[in-house]
Amino acid sequence: MNTRDVRFARLALALGDAAVTHLKNSRVAVIGIGGVGCAAAEILARSAVGHLVLVDVDTYQQTDINRQLFAVESTLGRPKVDAAAERLRDINPAIRIDTHHAFFHADTADSLLIPAPDFVIDAIDAVLPKVELIAYCITHDIPVISVMGAAVRRDYSQIHVADLKKTHGCPLARVIRRRLKRRGITRGVPCVFSSEPGPPLIPPEDITDDALRTGHTRGRKRPVLGSYGPFITIFGILAADYVIRKLSRNYDIQEA
């Protein structure tokens, strides 16, 4: 085993050399580098994935520090994708990273997802871009896993990985299901979700706490909800785990 491979030696013992080879040759896009996306990206980098595409339009703010792994004093004010890429290259200097300081929507989809990655992690927290991303992946035969609402939830026993059609107890998943159904998409979207009762979707116009609205905004205002770092990080880890197992052809978890 050469020097470069030593950092993934224990991964090879766990998954096998062939699996690690598949991961090294894989290209994964993480769309949204917030609490979920940064956790997913770090696990992918530490699991030998050889090429990452990072997409996010925001910069790091102090309000991100409680839940976003790459948010530290030295990265405040910096584009999330740049700070993330710097840390991930420190984990694995051989990794290839494409960064896009951009907002994902229908108009930018082709520029961000061509050539098609081997897998996409949807870690977007806005409804319309989330729907656009999932629909794009399905119609272009790009494997995707989507992460649903994690705000104000803390019961780890109620986290599930299942097809979107089987989600329950998640207001965001319900909205995404309904909108995708209008586009003729009713199945084939694996997701991470919590069945723990969460907050209702509050109309953005009812939110008046502008002190927490930092970073880039686009379109209508969105609710500001509480966030518990460990829970959100677990969502990102589960999404990355799903991708790793699929790409390494070692997926043996029974989806709910």
N, C-alpha and C positions, 0 to 999 in steps of 0.2 A: 504494500500500500504506500503510495507516495505521500509527500508532506501535506499536500492539499487535502488528501482524503482523510487524514487523521482526524480532522475536526468532525467528521461524520462517521467515524469508526463504530461508535456505539449505536448509532442509528442503523448502520448496516447489520449489526448483530441482532437488532430488534426486528427489522423488516426484510433483511436479505440484501445482497449486493445488487441483484437485478432491480429491486425496488428503488434503491438509491440511484441507480443509473437512470431509471425512468424519471425520477424527480429532477436530477441534474439537467436533463434534456427537456424539461417542461417550462412552459411560459404561462404565468398566472397573472391576471389583472385583479387588483383590489381597487374597487371604486368607492371612495370615501375613506379618508384616513383619520377618522375620529376614534372614539374609544374602542369600537368593534374592529375597525379597519386596521389600526396600528397593532392591536394584539394579533390579528390574523397575519399581517405582514411579517411580524417578528417570528412567529412560529414557522411560517413558510421558509423564511431565510435560515432559521436554525435547523430546518429539516431538508436541506440540500436542494430546494427548488432553485434552478439555475438562472431563471429570468423572471423578473417581476415588472409589471406595469402599474404604476401608482397614479391615481387620479383624484385630485381634490383642489378646490379653488380657495380654501380658507387658509388663514395664518393662525399660528398658535397664540392663545390668549391665556391670561391667568385663570379664567374660569374652566379651562381644559385640564388643569393640573390634577384634579382629583380622580380622573378616569382615563386619561390618554397617556400611554407609556412614553411617548416621545416629547411630551410637553414638560419642559423644565425651564429654569430661568434663562439658560443660554439659548433656547430656541424661541422664546417669546417674540412675536412679531414676524417670525420667519414663515415662509410658505410651508405648510405641513409636508408636502411631497419632498421638498428639499431636505428638511430636517430628518424625515424618515429615511431617505436614501442614504444620507450620511451615516446614520446609525447602522443600517442594514449592511452597508459595505464594510463597516467595522466588524460586524459579526462574520461576514464571509467576503473577503476581498475579491473573490473570483466571481461573485454574483453580477449579473447584468441587470440594470435597472433603467427603465424608461419613466421619466417623470412628466406629468402633465398638470400644470397649475391651471386647471380648467374646470368648468362646470359641465357635468354630463347632462345632455338632453338630446332630443331627436336630431338637432342640427349638428351636434358635435360627435355623434355616435360613430360614424364611419372613420373620422380622423383619430379617434381614440381606440377603436377596436379592430382596425385593419392594419396588419394581418390579424386574423382571429387568434386569440389566445387559446390555450388548451383548457382553461377553466377561468371563470369569473366569480369573484366574491362580491356580492352586492351588499355594501355597507352604507348605503345612502339613507339619510333620515328624512328626506322630503318625498312626499307621495308621488307627484307626477314624474320626476326623474327616475324614481324607483320603478314605476310601471314601465316607463320608456326603456329602461335598461333590461328588465326581465323580458319584455316583449321582443326587444332586439335580439337578445340571446336565443330565445326560443325560435324565432323565425329564421335565424342564421345558423341554427344547429350548433350553438356554442354552449357547452355545459356551464350551468350557473347554480350557485346556491345563494339564497337570499336570507338576510337576517332581519327579523321583525322587531317589534318594540321591546326594549329592555328597561325603559324608564320606570322609576319608582317601584321596582320589583326586587325582592331579596331572597325568595324561596328557591334554592337551587334544585329541589326535588321536582319542580314543575317546569323545568326546561326540557324541551323535546327537539328531536330532529325528525322531520316528517315532510311529506308532500304538502304543499300549500293547501290543497283541498281538504286535508285532515286537521288543519289548525283549528283551535278553539280557545276562547278566552282572551284573544288578542285583538283589540280594536283596529290596530294598524293592518294586521293580516286580513281582517274582514274587508276593509276598504280595498286593499290590493287585490284580493280575490274577486271582488265585484267589478273592479275596473278591468282586470285582465279578462274576465268572462265576456265583457263587451267586445273584446278583440278576438274572441274565439279560443282563448287559452284557459283551460279548466283543469289541467293536470301537468305533471312533468316539471314542477318547480320545487325542488327540495328546499327546505328552509329551517332555520333555527328559530324557535319561538318559545314563549312562556305562556302557560295556561293559568298562571297566577292572576287573579283579578287586578287589573291595573287602572290607571286614570282614564276617564273618558276623553275622547278627542275634543279638546276645547276650541271653539272658534277663535282663530288668531286675533280677531279684532277685540276679543275680551281680555287679551293679555296686555298689561300696561307697564310691566317691569322692564323698561328699556335698559336698566343698569346691567342686565345679564345678556343683552344682545350685543355681542362683540363679534368681530370678524366680518366676513362677506355675507351679504344678504341678497337674495334674488327673488323677485315676485312678491307674493303676499307674505306678511309676517306669520311666523310659526310659533306654536306654544313653547314656553320655556318650562321644562319639567325637571324634577329632581333626578339625580343619577347616582347610583351606588357603584363605585369603581370595580370591585371584585366581580359583581354580577355581569356587568357589561364586558369585562375582559373575558369571562368564561364564554360568552356568546361568540366572541372573535376566535377563541381557541377552538371551539367546536366546529365553526365554519372551516377553519384551516385544517382541522383533523379530517373532516369529510373530504376535502380536496386532496389531501396527502394520500389518504387511503385509496381514493379513486384513481389518482394518477400513478400510484405505485402498484396498482392492480392487486392490492392487498386488503380490499374493503370487505370486512366480515361483520359489520354492525347491521343488525336488523332494524330497518327504519320503522318507526311507529306507524 
